[in-house]
Amino acid sequence: MRTLTLHTGRVVHTGMRPTPRNQLARARAFDHRLHSTRFGAAPASCLNSARVTDFDMMGNGPATPQDESYQGNPLGDCAVACPANAFKVLSLCAGQAEIEILAKECVAWYLAYTGGNDGGGIPDDVLTRLQSVPMIDASGQPHTIAGHAAVDWHDVDAVHQALWGYHALDLGVDSSALENVVGNSNGWVLSGVPPIANYDHSVPTFDYGTAGELADMLKVNLNGKLGKDDPAVSLETWGTIGIVEWQSWVNLTGEAWAIEYQSQPTPIVPPGPVTPPAPIVPPPQPCGILPAALVEALASFGGVNGVDQNRLTKALNQMRRR
């Protein structure tokens, strides 16, 4: 958990806890070679977020004008904010209307996941929970994901194949590489990051290509910070999206997960016909004192052959008349 003051003066929070190594070792792995064989090789560039107009803070810093639904204290909910913002891209890439998860829903989901504590989140755990516990969008529709898989972020072919096939990567990164670069608007550029390993922030990556292609998508100038042909990827954080030179992206990342989108909203199953409860049958009530005639008749029982049928019938008839 860290509180950072960006170079623009904006105060933001991080809260990711790295997925434990033994948990990573057991995770489902993305096989980019198999994916390429089945679906074809990824193209040279892929701009998945081109149609998204804005990204939101989701509670981990000052509210953005486009989403002021949460006005409480900033939280370290980045591990939940990451897939919440990813829904925007995933839905558009699936040919659907853009899914808008409001900050107040992101915070509520996060606090339900943590048990009410601002203790941060583990990406693998958050994505596992999101497969069964939906986030509710601004129109009231619930959304889950179908699954997730670990991606080798050092392998450019694996990253490209995952982004082309699944459109979003959920990353664990070192926020110290970002605090002096990320601004208040889209189009910031990051390069020259050495290998670092204090992974404390969860962010999504959606796009890859050349720096020039990403700059054109974001309608910004590189201003000499990167060559237009340099390989690069996008990175969204704290309500903005920027351009990161490929090797810097590798160096600041500690884990990467491909998000498998549920192409249809999680159905809300209406209640079926109500089955009335079975009637409660009261236990037999004691009948009180037996009539003397019946007691006398029963006293004559000595087994089946010893029953005086006439006396028993007479006793039962007397009971019926009472």
HUDAFEN-V973793 format. One record per pair of residues at least 24 apart in sequence whose ideal C-beta (glycine too) atoms are under 6 Angstrom apart, sorted by sequence separation. I is the first residue (numbers start at 0). GAP is how many residues later the second one is. D is the distance in whole Angstrom. If there is no record, write none. Layout:
# HUDAFEN-V973793
i	gap	d
I	GAP	D
I	GAP	D
This chain:
# HUDAFEN-V973793
i	gap	d
173	24	5
80	25	6
173	25	6
174	25	5
207	25	5
292	25	5
57	26	5
79	26	6
108	26	6
174	26	4
171	27	5
206	27	4
172	28	5
204	28	5
205	28	5
290	28	6
79	29	6
204	29	6
213	29	5
54	30	5
79	30	4
104	30	6
171	30	6
172	30	6
204	30	5
104	31	5
186	31	5
170	32	5
185	32	5
202	32	6
203	32	5
210	32	6
68	33	4
69	33	4
76	33	4
186	33	3
68	34	5
69	34	5
100	34	5
169	34	6
170	34	6
202	34	4
66	35	6
68	35	4
190	35	6
51	36	5
66	36	5
100	36	6
101	36	5
167	36	5
168	36	5
188	36	4
51	37	6
69	37	5
99	37	6
188	37	6
98	38	5
99	38	4
167	38	6
48	40	5
47	41	5
50	41	5
79	41	6
75	42	6
78	42	3
74	43	5
58	44	5
75	44	5
78	44	5
47	45	6
57	45	5
162	45	6
79	46	6
12	47	5
55	47	6
58	47	6
78	47	5
82	47	6
122	47	6
57	48	4
58	48	4
159	48	6
11	49	4
122	49	6
185	54	5
187	54	4
188	54	5
189	54	5
190	54	4
181	55	6
185	55	5
192	55	4
198	55	4
181	56	6
194	56	5
195	56	6
190	57	5
189	58	6
192	58	5
192	59	5
12	61	5
14	61	2
13	62	6
15	62	6
12	63	5
14	63	5
15	63	5
13	64	6
92	74	4
0	75	5
176	75	4
89	77	6
88	78	6
89	78	6
173	78	5
88	79	6
122	79	6
172	79	5
172	80	5
85	82	4
170	82	5
171	82	5
171	83	4
170	85	5
168	87	5
169	87	4
81	88	5
169	89	6
167	91	5
165	92	4
165	94	6
153	96	6
161	96	4
152	100	5
22	101	6
16	103	5
18	103	5
152	103	4
15	104	6
18	104	6
14	105	4
16	105	5
18	105	4
150	105	4
150	107	5
147	109	5
148	109	5
147	111	5
146	113	4
144	114	6
145	114	4
145	116	5
45	117	6
88	117	5
144	117	6
41	118	4
45	118	5
85	118	5
143	118	5
0	119	6
29	119	4
41	119	5
47	119	5
81	120	4
27	121	5
28	121	5
29	121	5
81	121	6
41	122	4
81	122	5
142	122	6
143	122	5
26	123	4
77	123	6
78	123	4
77	124	4
140	124	5
141	124	4
31	125	6
35	125	6
31	126	4
34	126	5
31	129	4
34	130	6
126	130	6
29	132	6
133	132	5
122	134	6
17	154	6
15	156	6
48	157	4
47	158	4
48	158	6
47	159	6
46	160	5
13	161	5
45	162	6
44	164	3
49	167	5
44	168	5
93	169	5
46	170	5
89	171	4
5	173	6
6	173	5
85	173	6
3	175	5
7	175	5
63	175	5
5	176	6
7	176	5
60	177	6
17	181	5
54	181	5
56	182	5
55	183	6
15	184	6
54	184	5
15	185	5
13	186	5
15	186	4
13	187	4
1	198	6
11	226	5
29	228	5
17	236	6
18	236	6
